[in-house]
């Protein structure tokens, strides 16, 4: 009798654990809701120019990389006019914009800005020249683009914050700064 109960328990366990379905779950099959509408437009890309400045906060205290003790930090730096290749994408309802900059020339790095509308935005990236590096960890601002007469003209203005490092001394400061620029790209329509 014990063998019969043990055998039935094993059979019941195997039946409960097996999946008799041989097709994908319903939510993986494309339905009308997934096929409705047009895909989002491809990102625009081109070139533009702008400015980045990073200045000291009110007597920010930061540790210099060359010493273990904190020091009062008064670093600031205006980077030369930046030039960049950009990509810009806006969703179908124009409520979510993103711009990515690949800096070229004497100032190098990358910056990504995201404008979600309703006052929500962010910026991150890194800007470097021969003397300073600015690691942007946060930002607040807007990306404004207007399509008219075969082109998209846009501009961005962000207040940014992050860590400014003087390369010759290794001194680092937590700073705020400003990032602004423009872009223009012809639109080709069929």
N, C-alpha and C positions, 0 to 999 in steps of 0.2 A: 504494500500500500504506500509506503514511504517513497518507493521508486516512482510510482505513478504520480504522486503529488509533486515530486521534484521534477519529473519530466514535463508535467503540465505547467509548472511554474516557469521552466526554461522556454517552452513554446510560447506562453503568454508574454514573457519578457521580450522575446525576439519579434513577435508580432507587433507589440507596442512600440518598439524602437525602429522598426522598418518603415520606410516611406514608400507608399504605394504610388505616389504621383510620379509620372514620367515626363511631365511638362514643367516648364518654368512657372513660378507663382504668377498669379494674375497681374500684379503690379509691374512685372517686368515686360509684359506685352504692350507694344505701342497701341494706344487707343486714340480716339478722336481728340482728346485734350492735349496729348503730346504732339500730335501732328498739326494742330491748329496754329495759324499765324506764320509770319515770316521770321527767319532767323535774324539776330541783331546785325547791324551793318559792320563791315570790317573796320578796324581802327584806321584812323588817318595817320599819316606819318610824313615827316618832312624835317625842316631845320628851323631854328629860331635863336633868339638871344635874350639875355636878361642879366640880372644882378643878384649877388648874394653878399650879405654883410653879417658879421657876427660880432657882438659887442658884449662887454662885461655886464653882469648883473650887479646889484648893490653889494659890493665888497664880498663877492662869493668866496667861500672857503673851499679849496680843493687841494688835493695832495699832488705835488709835483712828482713826476716819475723818478727824478734823480735823488729825492730825499724821502725819508719816512715820515717827516713831520708835516702837518698841514701848513699852508701859507695863504695869505690873502692874495687873491688873484684878480688882476685887472687887465686881462688880455682882450684885445679886440682886433678885428681884421676885416678890411673890405677887399673881397676878391675882385680881380680884374673882371671886366665884362665877360660873362660866360656865353659860350656858344654851345649849341647842342643839337643832336638829332632827337626828335621826339616821336612818340606815338600817343594818340589821343583817342579815347573811346567814350561814347555816351550811350546809355541804354535807350531803348525805344521810346520810353515815356519821359526822357530827359530829366530823370531824377537822380541819376548816378553817373558821375563823370570821373574819369581817371586819366592822368597824364604821366608818362614816364619819360625822363630826360636822360640821355647818355651824353655827358659833357665831353666836349672836344677842345682842342687847343691847349693853352698853357694851364688851364684849370681842368682837372679830370674828375671823374666820379659818375655817380648815378643818383637820381632823385625820383621818387615816386610820390605823386600827390593824388589824393582821393577826396572828391567832394560829393557827399551823399545828399546834399540839400538840407533844408531845415536847420541850418547852422552846424551841421555835423561834418567834420573834415579831418584829414590827417596828412602828414607828410613825413617821409623817412628817407634816408640816403646818406651819401658821403660826398664831400667836396674837398678837393686837395689841390694846392699849388706848391711851388717850391719851398714855401715858408711855413704854411699852416695846413692842418686837416680839421675839417668841421664835420663831425658825425651828427647828423640830424636825427633825433629820436622822436620828435613830435612836431606837429604843426597845426595851425588853424588858419583857414582862408577860403578862397573861392577860385574856381576856374570858370571863366566866362567865355563862351564861344558863340559866334553868330555866323550862320550860313547865309550868304547873300551874293547874288550875281556870279555864281560859279566858283566861289572860294569860301573857305571857313577861316575866319579871323578870330583869334582867341588871345586871352591874356590870363595870367594867374598872379595872385597876390597872397602871400602867406607869411604869417608870423611864425617863426620856427624856434625850436630850442634844442640843445644838445651839448656836446662836449667839443670845445675848441682846444687843439693841441698845437703848441709852437714847436716845430720840428727841431730847431737848433738847440733848445734847452730841455725839451721834454715836458715843459710845464703845461698842465691841463686846467681848464676852467669850464664850469658849467655856465653856459651863456644862452642868451636869446638873440635872435637876429631876424633878418628879413630876406625873403626870396620873392623875386618878381621877374616876369618875362612875358614874351609874346610869341605867337606862332601864326603862320598863315599857310594854307595849303589849298591848291586848286581842287575843285570837285569835278570829277568826270562822270557825267550821266549818260545813260544809253538812250 
